[in-house]
């Protein structure tokens, strides 16, 4: 969390966070990199490593072809006359030998130089191998870095920098590194190493940066010595490049490197890019405008060139940089202490990921941000900034130019912030929360041991369900089970044979086989049968399977209670997201029984196991009651019980370790105030920051107890506004995955408006590449759990166009419905919001001196009546004469309800039309509760014709204004309690259809969807005896019309669509060339190939309603054929 009380830092100083300092290439006089010291033990370690095989210089020099300047330099160095070239050559010899001799790359047959030949540990020489290529590992090495450099050479260079520096000084080390970067080594005849001048720059970044860092921090004498000596090692182009990199203060040296700039690949150009620091050099190098530069280069340029680097960075943002590169550039620009840097961000604020960087810059440079936002007229950004820094705005106001000052005054006046509550009026949780206090020293009680026994706790019917049928390949009656058991023990059985032995063999024979055996890749159903059959004795099998395949086999542990299972469940609870739900289910099942299994670890020595056990005990305390946990702890003595009571007693002390820190995007001062109940006082900014921390430490199934305190203390609407604004900031800053709690918290603080906004967003995100975010949004809607949330969730499961999201929503709805013992449609019936309507389905809005009544039309669209009963176009806004409290609240209530009612109404109309088409039925009691008595749905129910069916008798009726029932003749109808009720399809009304049309017309009843006026269709005699509807084949229709069938219950499949029918049947519509997944304009027309039923069914097997609806759907494609 950003501390709002830190003093304002100097806004003209570049401050680099630790992760960027580690990637900086330091320069003398610039920003210091991480502090490093010469490793004085590096030389000794290298000698020890090499002398294990080459006891003296002579054995090492014997490996070298004697001709050439590099060989001469190596011999002089080994003779005690050290110079940089010789040191580089000597270092290269053992590296070349180690990495290219047979067996040296980690193989058992390590080769050494002995008696003038290479000899392995078996005494076989290279000459005996007769030079076979397979025996010489001289190629195929995989340890290569960018640009073809071996990884082990990179590591060696870093060690050599320290070794040379400690023995010969920094200047010598720098010169030797320059020489090493350009010398190469190869194999020559007679298994000798031959030196040559390298054809590429072989210099590793870490070694070079280490040398540059040491030079940047050197004292003046050592630095000047290095400058003088390196000037003598600039003979080749490579050496000129490396010396320019090591000493970036010598900008004139770059004059000799133009050839490198013209001809080198991008990754090698970085050496000179990092050396550049003047505007002239930046302007000369067009290659710097290319994308893909590492953050180390960018931050080094920012440090060296300052504001002069910004035009280059801006070109990068405006080019074709991908998201990774943009984030790198924006991160560096956001830290640069210049007006020009802030302006670069401000000018591009609508670009991808820019707002996150701009917010970082506003936090780091609050005064600059205030001044420049005001000058730019960025009202929205300025308003949030002034809210976060009111004291700064007041202090700077007088010094701002006229227009800027006026804008700041305007946004300050418009803020109208509610006065903050005094600390004494707030609970301690919001003043000095537990995570800000020093934690008590943990109580350790050594010698405690968990119980050793295993007990079982089966859910009702679970053991029987796990005992699934098993089909053996052999006749069990003919098996020699003793022989089979011996074969099992020897490992001679395949999977099928193992299963036959364990699942079918006599228990007294096969039960001993379980000890130490693992089920490996057995199907989960077989493993469950083993657990069902052997119960306690199969605990080891279940544990092994759960550890090997946690997501698939974790449920095997649910019936088992023992110490090892408890420890694994505690580990999953803390560390494994995908098995966390299984762990919670395990603790819920065993409850206080798990306490004794966990206490020895919870009161043991500090460490991972203790933290996990503590967390598990706190979970149990929240879900079963702390008193039960403490009671179970008494079995281990009073001291243990007291310690556990201190651990679990106060849920506000149940904190994660560590408590998460929140990134700068979650700035409490820039968010809406959180108002206390009564809306007259607000939480101070610091307290709002504590609320954010509580949300960050919570998980969907483990919400911190302080969140309940906040909900009880604060105004619910204010919390929801704060919650949504927090979520929006998370989104604006790239929705970092590690802060995914910013979406989860919508379920803890959100309201109906949150539901509406989130449901709309969820249906859009997959099209923007946000499938996983959308799936998480489904979880939030399910966790909100209100009728409105579940209604929207059900709607997504039926209508969203993204197949993956639709499937996940259907799974979620099925899961919720199953937990309640309902079908998904039954759940949808029960989650229609009532919006707080009166029993008669209306709503009265009180403005004080005037009142309005809200009603609903046939599509559940709300309308407004004034006190004289006149229908108004819309609800008027409150006026000066209205009550200042009642009128705004009533207007807000109507506005919120109107937005949601539009969606709710459309969803209910679709559901009920589908219920008519699918001939769904309800009991009489369900019909009364879900339709007649519901204040919203009854507006639809009274506009439809219903069917009551009992004992073979069918009666059509409607719901009258007074909620009584009437038949087609307007006579009273009594609905039998044992009847089933459905929505009448016109084909079910028979000869009464015309009379029902007349009755509805007489009462001026408008129907929510076509019912009595619905077109009906019949099969021809030929179609009744066929599985195809040939009347539609070869018709050419518009693609958009085919796709529109998805709104009528059809789904995509292969080259067309299908629709699920009663009795498990389906009808397929195949079209050519096939439906596009992009725009319908890609294939604007389709030819209908076939309309066919599955499973050999005939259209005459369908009921008349289903057949009519299929023909109606297909007729809608192009008119009646």
Secondary structure, DSSP 8 states (H G I E B T S, - for coil): ---TTS----TTS----HHHHTT----TTS---S-----TTHHHHHHHHHHTT--SHHHHHTTB-S-SHHHHHHHHHHTT---HHHHHHHHHHHHHHHHHSTTTTT-SS--EEETTEEE-TTS-BTTTTTT-GGGS--S----B-TTS-BHHHHHHHHHHHHHHHHHH-HHHHHHHHHHHTTEEEEEETTTEEEEEE-SS----HHHHHHHHHHHHTS-HHHHHHHHHHHTTS--SHHHHHHHHHHTTT-GGGGGGGHHHHHHS-HHHHHHHHTT--SHHHHHH-GGGGSS---HHHHHHHHHHHGGGGHHHHHHHHHTT--HHHHHHHHHHHTT--SHHHHHHHHHTTTSTTHHHHHHHHHHHTHHHHHHHHHHHT-HHHHHHHHHHTHHHHHHHGGGS-HHHHHHHHHHHHHH----B--GGGS-HHHHS-GGGS--------TT-------EE---TTHHHHHS-----SS-GGG--HHHHHHHHHTT---HHHHHHHHHHS-HHHHGGGGTT---TT--HHHHHHHHHHHGGGGHHHHHHHHHHSHHHHGGGGTTEESHHHHHHHHHHHHH-TTTHHHHHHHHHHHGGGGHHHHHHHHTSSSSHHHHHHHHHHHHHHHHH-HHHHHHHHGGG-HHHHHHHHHHHS-GGG---SS-----TT--GGGS---BBTTSS-B--HHHHHHHHHHHHT-BTTB--THHHHHHHHB-HHHHHHHHHHHHHHHHHTT--GGGTHHHHTHHHH--HHHHHHHHHHHHHHGGGT-HHHHHHHHHHHHHH--HHHHHHHHHHHHH-S-HHHHHHHHHHHHHHHHHTT--HHHHHHTT---TT--TTS-EEEE-SS-EEEEEE-TT--EEEE-TTS-EESS-----TTS-TTHHHHHHHHHHHHHHHHHHHHHHHHHHHHHHHHTT--EEHHHHIIIIIS-TTTHHHHTTS-EEEEETTEEEEEEE-TTS-EE-TTS-B----TT-EEEE--HHHHGGGHHHHHHHHHHTT---SS-STT-------HHHHT-SB-GGGTT-EEEHHHHHHGGGGT-EEETTEEEEE-GGG-EEEEEEES---SS-GGGG-EEEEEEEEESTT--GGGS-HHHHHHHHHHHHHHHS--
